């Protein structure tokens, strides 16, 4: 964006963005082309709207017999992978009302 040659920009009549007065649509235009991996291997990119991929940890919390809160990651959601791999939950780690995931009852 900063290196846009005058007259060869991607906008109307070859215009480059005015760095002092950037418009949201101009930023999104460039964000769509961002694609890199973090040091831990996560792929970062932005969708057509300029939104980053969603990434959520699913946390199960409960009160221990000692009266303290315990937070356990039991799953995750990643929008950047295929639909079949987006959501994972380990039911064996889930504690329901003081019991384990094996004690889930249906109504």
N, C-alpha and C positions, 0 to 999 in steps of 0.2 A: 504494500500500500504506500509506504513512504518512498519507495523507489519507482513509483509509477512515472513513466516518461510522458511529459506533457503532449497531449494530442493523441496518445495511444492508450488511454485509460479504458476501463471496461464499461463506462457509463455513457450516456447520450453524447453523441458527436465526439467520442474519444476522450471525454473528460476524466480527469483523475479526481479523487476525493480531496476536499479541502480539509487538511489535517486540523486546522483550527476550528472548523465547524462540521465535524463528522455527523452524518446522518445515520440512524440505526440501520437502514437498508444497505448502506455502504459497508458498515462493519460486518453485517451478516454475509454480504457477498464474499468477503475475505475469510470469515470464520468457516464457511462451508468447505474451504480448501485446507484447513488445519487438520493435520493427522500426525500423531506422534505417540511414542510409548514412554511411560514414566520409568524411573529407575527400577521399580518393582515389577515392570512388565505389563501394567495396565494400558490398554489402547485408549487414547483420547482423540475424539473427533467431535464434530458438531453436525447436527442434522440440517435439513433445508431451512428450518426456522432459526438456526443459530443456537439451538439448545444442546448442551452436553448430554452424554448418555447418563441415564439414571443408574445409580448404584446404591443399594440399601442393604444393611445388615439387619437380620431379623433377630431381635433380642427377646429372650424369655427371662422375666424376672420374678422372683418370689422371695418370701421371707423365710430364712433358715430357722431351725429349731432354737438357735442362739439369739434370734430376733434381729439379725442383720439382713439387709437386702443382698441378693445374689443375682448378678446379671450374666447370662450365658448366651453366646451367639449360637443360635440353633439353625440358621439358614441365611440365605442371601438372595437378592434379586439384582440382575444385571441386564439392562435393556440393550446393551451393545452386542450381545451374542444371539444366536438363533433362538427362535421362539421355544424350541424344545429344551433349551438349556438355560433359560432366563431365571427360573425360580427353583430354588432348592431348599428343602427343609428336612432336618434330621429329627424325626419324631421321637427317637430314643432319648434325645437330649431335652425334650420338652417336659416341663413339670406342670401338671394341671391341678390346681387347688391342693397342693401338698403331696401329690402322687407323681408317678413317672408317666412317660408317654404311653406305656403299656396299659395304663389304667383309664384310658379314654373311654367314656361311655357315650352311647348314642341315645338320642331322645326319640 
